[in-house]
Amino acid sequence: MTTTIAPNECSLPEGNYRYQEPLFNNVTGAAITLISVIVHLKWSSVCIVFDNDTEHEAMLLYQGLSDVGIFADVHSLQHMTSEMIDSLMDGKSSVFDETSLNCTILCRLESCLRYLEKPFDYGRKNMVRSSLLHKSKWLLGIFHDCDLSEMETNSSSDLDNVAVIQYPTSLLNKYQQNELNLEDSVRKVFKHMSVLNNSNPETLTEAAIEGLYDMDSDDLKDCAWLPIKTLMWHKTKRGLSTIGYTQLTGRLLFSKDIFPNEHFGFNNRKFIVSLLPWKPFIVHDIKTNNYTGFSIDLLQELAHELNFTYEITSPPDGQWGTETPNGSWTGLVGQLQQRDVDIVAAPLTIQTDRERVIDFTYPYFYEPSVILMKKPDPNVTKWRTLIDPFSTTVLLCIFISLPISSLFLLFFEKYNPYYRKLEDRSKVTGLHHFSDSFWYMYGALLTQGGAHMADSSSGRTLLSFWWIFCIIMMATYSGNLIAFLTVTKEKLPFTDLSGLVAQDKYQWGIQGGAIFEQIFKTSEIPEYKKIWSGVVEYNKSDTRVLSYIGDEHIGKVLEGNYAFIVDKTFFDMTMIDNCELAMTLAEVLQLQYAMALPNNSPFTKIFTDEIISIHESGLLQIWRLRHWPKPGNCKESILKESNAITLIDVQSAFYLIGIGIFVASCSLCMEFCKHKYCKWREKIGKGKEKPQMIRHVSTTPKLDVHVSY
């Protein structure tokens, strides 16, 4: 686009414009124009840069801005280096708490082109300076009589926000010829302006500005409209677009924002994004080299909303990030610390040590961590099927209740006055014998009862309540037994970290180079210290316990007697293809996933605000439903039909038959022994009675009986 100054065109430009009255009456000049624009932009501070030909105009601008309450500092083009920009930004961040730069340059076109072609370092190594490509605003007052097409191809196109006001060089010539009068006159005017600072600018009278140098109208009419142009982004290149007009008196006409590019995010800037595969957040298709997943959806949405492109890379060491003894970091965190990348889009866990060297955005995912292990072999405990429905405590209470209740029944039946009229009752079987009362109570426990029944009220009362007890126990037992036979319920060897470190059968491991290593290695919590000590010890014999590859840990878990501390989502994804795994219900750590940027990045708030907006829109939940498997299901459990009860499921019932035969055999042996003992006692008893009878006969005196006839 070509532009030529037309000094004598005073008619209003065609178009829809917002009109703004000048701040000051009867004052003209390039400085007045720039002051009006800067006030319109509501800048609180300005950096003024000038070349050798525009120093006087820069001084006028500086004085005018100071008098209207806008902080300004002045620098020559020669002294405005990268280091000077750093110094200015440090001052702004400490005084104004700002991370942007507002700069006004007054120069000839040749000087501006040379300045903007300087090798300013906007690389990612210097985050603050690099952010100025997007967050700085440059208002150029160029004194030139021809077109500004060179601006469109100049290196200034690296800057997003560049606006240009073109002035005729005749203004510079007139200022140089009237240097003393102009400067003195302006000081007089601004002195009056400072007095009337709290008044409406429209109340300034001609007396207040009397003595100000006024240009000859033959050179340039004050009513001439000078175009205000901005460098806009187009598909192939950038071009100057007119967004308004101004007069030397300070009148303004605007159809658009002076810096419209600031509303277009990063204006298609390319960022280097680092990540590591971690399902379902990052899924890498090696064949096509494409990345998908939850975090990729988030990255693509951010790229769309903030208008940037990205190039994906990964850390050479394949780690997430742990601190080394010299204070440097490995993996993704190390890349940000060294400023080799711009963004980490992988699900990086927020942690205090990491926050010292990098910045985290708003967390977009909250994740618990669990202990992953292989399911115990259910066949190992199938022999306990008949006693599993009740806990050990319940079984113990039942077994204690049975003999105690039998003793009470014996007492109620044996010593009850109700039975005193019965003779020789002890020789008759019944509940007044412990063996009969015990077997009756035992039969009632099996809902069978016995041959004898209590006749007394006390005995019947006890038996009625015992039967209620037996019905409740058997109903509960039967229901639980059916559940145990149809549903396999794993009993894990431990449920939390304390149980893990207390046993000696299972080894454990964590993902190397990840958040768990950093936490367990640096923590002072006793359990965490024991976990890390165990990892170090086990790593001496098997390096897989500290591998940064999750599949290696899964392989070791499937071998048995190994526990893997990992986030719950990893378990959910692994369960899709493997139903042999189990996890503890108790959470180990509560993790927060977020994107990360270099430390003190000016873009952290931009990304945080956009992620919050995405969260509030519900997109995160939609992406989660898209990438997460259904909870609690795996392929084997979905495809598997109901199985018939096998012998191993009811083996304990057959064990009971064997136990019963064994106990009955023992009882039979005892009965034989008792019978033999009784016969032996009987035989001994008869043997003792015979000699006594012989002695009795021999010692009896003979009686002579005389019978007389």
Secondary structure, DSSP 4 states (H G I P E B T S, - for coil): ------TT--SPPSS--EEE--SSSS--SHHHHHHHHHHHHT-SEEEEEE-TTSHHHHHHHHHHHHHTT-EEEEEEGGG--HHHHHHHHHHHHHHT----EEEEEEEEHHHHHHHHTS----STTSHHHHHHHHHEEEEEEEE-SS--THHHHSGGGGSSEEEEEEE-THHHHHHHHTHHHHHHHHHHHHHHHHHTTTS-GGG--GGGGTT-----TTT--TTPPEEEEEEEE-SSSEEEEEEEEE-TT--EEESS-SSGGGGSTTTTEEEEEE---BTTTBEEETTTTEEESHHHHHHHHHHHHHTEEEEEE--TT-----B-TTS-B-HHHHHHHTTS-SEEEEEEEP-HHHHTTEEE----EEEEEEEEEEPP-GGGGGGGTTTTTS-HHHHHHHHHHHHHHHHHHHHHHHS-GGGTT-TTGGGS-STTSHHHHHHHHHHHHTT---S----SHHHHHHHHHHHHHHHHHHHHHHHHHHHHHHS-----S-SSHHHHHH-SS-EEEE-TTSHHHHHHHH---HHHHHHHHHHHHHHHH-GGGG-S-HHHHHHHHHHSSEEEEEEHHHHHHHTTT-SSEEE-SS-S-EEEEEEEEETT-TTHHHHHHHHHHHHHHTHHHHHHHHHSPPTT--HHHHHPPPPPPPTTTTHHHHHHHHHHHHHHHHHHHHHHHHHHHHHHHHHHHHHHHHHHHHHHHHHSPP-------
